Amino acid sequence: MSEAKIYRISFYNQGNIYELHARDIHQGNMYAFLEIEDIIFGERSAIVVDPAEEKLKLEFEGVKRTYIPLQAVIRIDEVEREGANKIIAADGHSSKVTPFPGPQSHSLHHQD
């Protein structure tokens, strides 16, 4: 029997980049949305608690599935094991993810 797949999904949300791990993703019945189900969070028994992951856990508490607009998705990776879910400032210079031009991009300001 094959192992269950785990996906790492990076997407824009409210000016930040969210990185979630989930067991099931697909394009659902809602046109132009990625459907994410069974979001994976780390064990609460861990000695070190990551505040960003705790914030995400609270934000997605009780959520059976979430729908992300396709234009907000940066990247989807199939990974061997789950990792930490996190929130990254989209305009942060320490990010390893280069934002793709989209609805969250900064607009050009022209002076007259």
N, C-alpha and C positions, 0 to 999 in steps of 0.2 A: 504494500500500500504506500502511496506517495505521501510525502509530508505536506502539510497545509502551507499554502503560499502566504507570504507576508509582503506587504507593499509599503513603501515610504512615499508619501504624497506631499509635495511642496506647493503652496498656493498663496496668493495674496488675499489678505483679509484686513480691512480697516487700516490700511497704511503699513501693515506688517506682513512678514512672511511666516506662515504657519507651516510646520512640518509635523505630520501625523503618521502613525503606523496603523495599518488596518489589515484585516484578513480578507476582505472582499471589496472590490471596486468594479464598477462597470457603468456604461452609459445607460441610464435608466429610461423610463418612459417619458421623463420630462426632457424635451428637446434642448440641447446645448448645455446640459448639466451632467457632471460626473457624480455618480451615486457612491457614497462611501459608507460601508457597514462594518460593524464589529471592530471599532477603534480599540487599539491595544494600549493599555497604560501599564507602567511598571508596578511592581509590588509595593504595597504600603509598608511592608516590613523592612524596607531598606533603611539603613542608618542615615544616609545622606538624602535629604528631601530637596528636589529641584523645584524652586518656586514657580518657574515657567510651566513645568509639567503639571504641577498642582492647579495652576490657573486654568490650563486647558482641560484638566479633569473636571473641574467645577463647571466650566463653560459647556462641556459636552455630557455632563451628568444626565442620565435619563434619556439621552438621544439614541434612538434605535438606528437611524440612518441620517446622514446629512447630504445635502446636494450643493455642490460647488460649481459655479459657472465655469464652463470650459475655458473662457478667456482669462480666468484668474489662475488656472493651473500652470505652474512653472515646469514641473517635472514629476514623473512617476517612476519609481525604481522597484523592482522585485528584489528583496533582500533575503539573506539567509536567516537572520534572526532580528527580533525587534530591537529598537534602540529608543533613546529618549525622545519624546515629543517636545517640541520647543517653539518659541515665538522669537523671530529675529527681526530687528528693526530694518525695514526695507531700505532706508537711506543710510544705514550704518556702514562704515568703511571696513568693519571687521568681518562682514559677511562673506562667505565663500560663494554665494549665489549672486550672479549678476542679473538684476531685474530685466525682464523682457518688456519692451514697450507695450503698454496696455492701459487700461482705464485708471490704474493707480499711479501711472508715470507722471512726473512733473511736467507741466506745460511750459512752453517757451514764453518768456515775457518780453514783449517788444516795447521799447520806449518811443514815443512820438517826438 
